[in-house]
Amino acid sequence: MNKKICLRLLALALALIFTASSVPLRSQAEDCEEDEDTSSIEFAEGQEFIGYIIKLVDGADADVPDGLIPIPYNEGMYVAETISDAMPLLFGGSVEFIVENAVIEPLGGEEIYPLELDPLAEQLGQWHLGFLNMYDVWNTYTETGSGVKIAVVDSGVTRAHEDLDYTYIGGQNFVNTIDPSGAAWTASVWNEDNTGHGTFVTGLIGAITDNDVGIKGIASKAELIEARCMASERTTVAEVIAAIGYAVDQGADVINMSLGGTNASSLRMALEPPISRAIEADTILIAAVGNRSDGDAILLPAGMDGVIGVGMLASDGGVSAKSTQNTSVDILAPGINLVSLHRNVNGTTYASGGNGTSYAAPQIAALAALVRQVDGGIDGEEFLELLKESSVDAGEPGYDVSYGWGKADAYALMRTLETERAVTYCTQDGTVITPEPGWLTEYTIRREDGTDYSLPVPEFTGADFVGWYDNDQFYGDFITEIPTGIISGLTLYAKTQEVADGVGILSVSVKGIAAEIGESNRLRITVPANLTLSALTATDIAVSAEDELAEVSQPVTSDGGAAWTFTVTNGTAVRVYTLTVVNGSAYAPEAVSPDEPIGNGYAVTPASLDGATPAAAFTCDLTEAFRYTGDAEFTVVSGGSERLVIDGASLTYTPGVDDAGGTAEFTVTAGIPDGFSAVSDQRFAIEIGELLPSDSVILTTAASYDKRLQNASDIFVKMMLYGNNLLKISDNSAELKEGTDYIIDVVQNDEQTITIKNQYLKKLINGTHKLTFSFDASRTESGKSQTLTLTVSGGATGGGGGSGAPAPSPSPEAVIEEQGTGDSGYAVFTDVKESDWFCEDVDFAVRNGLMNGTGDGQFSPNVTMTRGMAVTVLHRIAGQPSAKGSGSFADADSGKYYYAAVEWAAETGIVNGVGGGMFAPDAEISRQDLAVMLYKFAGGIEMNYELGFGDAGDISGYARDAIAWCAESGIIRGKNGNVFDPNGMATRAEVAAMMRRLVVSRQ
């Protein structure tokens, strides 16, 4: 058996238990008589576990036997009825651990009793609210948990309770839903509660506080996720695991777990995967520590790292004698004689006598929601620090096992969010930088509206400022403002770099909008208000370096498109640039008619850019403007133009395109016939709105390109943007790359010229291409794209096995029909001659869209092929089918040319990677590895063919059948001297020959 397998078959006396009262009105026996038990599991007397929980090794590629049932929301975890069901996995080395699926049952405790309805929380005995100082919180702050998700892993809830807002409650049921005999998990109601425990817990968190009914919940507007995993009868660890996994999957900000089990290593192993996943998702985990006065047993999950364990206080403010007291305790909240909601049996809706840490824990979970509403970046570790800072110390000074860090104080907790935290600025060596006027030097967790939390941009002599980092090693992304979830002050380190030669830039644009280029490495671009920054991608940003030899990295963003960084590298010289993208002002409102005397003007909409939409004219009655009802002659004193017309007492101003975004100003006077003049002249200042975009127009609708012409050059496409921005150009599904395949010229009077580069055009196969120009806005939806018909003739000449825009891939049958030289002769490459052995192979591969050239009229036949290129060629032969999955390999970038091909090849079993979850797309491919790809592509036929190559002993075992098939099929013929050269790298010429033979063999 694999040594990595940790098989723990412990005789568990495990009871993962409710840590508080669970019988609301009658005895358990009475409840069982009334409530129908829909369990699909039969429990034998004294039985302590139901089957086994199995965790597979992460990333294990194993065939799971039929007897194993997956635990939902927990990848790689299963339930089996017997060990024998898992034996194939054990011997295959795919199992991380096996533990018994322990029975979980209520521990017992004092009963809770029904109460008559009383709308006053104080009269209902909610003493815990006063003890926590919740009334001070409600009188001072507005937080109610709104927008925060709290998952209650418990026995469900009476969702239709009069004191709950059911619109805030959702969930799923995991009670009695595993049947190890073979049935899958089944869905059943989650909004019922056989014990009353979950409803009692939920009421403490989310009962409505402003309805003059019943009780008050601490976080009444939080979104509650009821993950039901407990019932009046026993359940299993697997169901608890499923409930936690579901809560994380639903995006829970806080998870309350008023349950626990004894500190058995097997239980810790079973809970570790979902708990770890919750911590990684920044979920705040709250759990009850238990009601065991002996204090010896540490219950899980409260005793696990990353989980905040809650003990309980008695009404006198001291720790309850029934509260577990050991190292699992982090904080204390009231837990004796509490009042909350009842599960509504026989009309009873409220209950008292709630005793246990089960009911202390949800109070802390509710406080976590209030804090998370203020700052959504606070995780469990930071929340615990806030509790330490705000709690009332008791017992021994500092931490002790009875009180933990102290007694919770909700008002003091909320006050800590207003404590000023210092910002310290340093150089990389830790030298403190003296803040300049205007620098942010302190902040609070509770951020006031309108407060600017952006960080300064300092200047350094002879160096570029790259950005602020929260560590002196500069790992991770730099930050531009105070991040959320920072509770203990922030020390920032300034990363700088010397200004190097040869790494300057000529231009930077975002969706065709150019930035101003200066000496600084920090750039800024203003884009239209209706452009969503989070929708920007790296392909929307075009960068051109001053030096043609310099390399520009792909821009990356860490804040949703507002700030981007990229580097320019030239030899050993490197310069990091920061690009800030901001939205401009919004479009002005449409025209309105004045209903009072003029003086300050009104916004109107100007004419459209294309002239197709008339302007909304501004009109007014001048007698009202001058407050004169007699006969007067109104004339313009100053300003105005032919767009201003006065007809009697009616004034009309029709704005033009050049008025957009400005103010039309003019002065009018009134002459009265009897010689008296108006009281005063009236000055008009009319604000004109911004132009709304029109449909862009491609002025060049057709073009042709002949590859045979020695002077074949770029194609110039003229267009009228009319207020829009060009997003992309595409040929079928292939998108052209700005700066490489085409260049955007400067816009002048809304006219723009696009230069489609010769080196792109010569890569295209013969025929008609529809180039689609896509724009960000338009007057009509259909106007967002325009088409250019491009006719290409004169042979196929170009573009790399995996670089540039891939040519359309014909089916294998179509490829066979098209093979041959055609009227235009062989594909023209300066490094491929008709006398070369591979000339016809290269011509075939290029002409049929399987491979492309490497640029500048070259094919580079002797350059070695990469793994990514090889898979791409096979994908084209297959017709470029889509893969169902994604993310098969960690090093396969979704933005690269090979990504779709790699995903398809992984899904079809053509490739398995190089180990460790990697594919190594840029690594050179050996001849034997290429043979394996070809062999699997063809179906992997079993071979009995004897390898006759002189170096057959050098061929790896995994490749022998593949090479035998390739040799017998004539796809790979070996080299001079009867050698195969398995470890030699495959050249582009060799690959062209192999692919041609492969296509011909598939007729």
PyMOL commands that set and color helices and strands:
alter all, ss='L'
color gray80, all
select helices_A, chain A and resi 28-34+83-91+127-131+134-140+166-168+197-206+237-249+265-280+357-374+380-390+410-416+533-535+538-540+622-626+657-659+758-761+781-784+812-818+839-847+867-877+899-907+927-937+952-954+957-969+988-1001
alter helices_A, ss='H'
color red, helices_A
select strands_A, chain A and resi 6-7+17-18+49-56+69-70+77-80+95-104+113-115+149-154+169-173+223-228+235-236+254-257+259-260+284-288+307-313+331-334+338-341+350-354+421-426+442-443+463-469+490-498+505-510+513-514+522-527+541-545+551-552+556-557+563-570+573-583+618-621+633-639+644-647+650-653+663-671+682-687+697-698+702-706+715-720+726-731+734-735+742-744+751-756+767-775+785-793
alter strands_A, ss='S'
color yellow, strands_A
deselect
rebuild
show_as cartoon
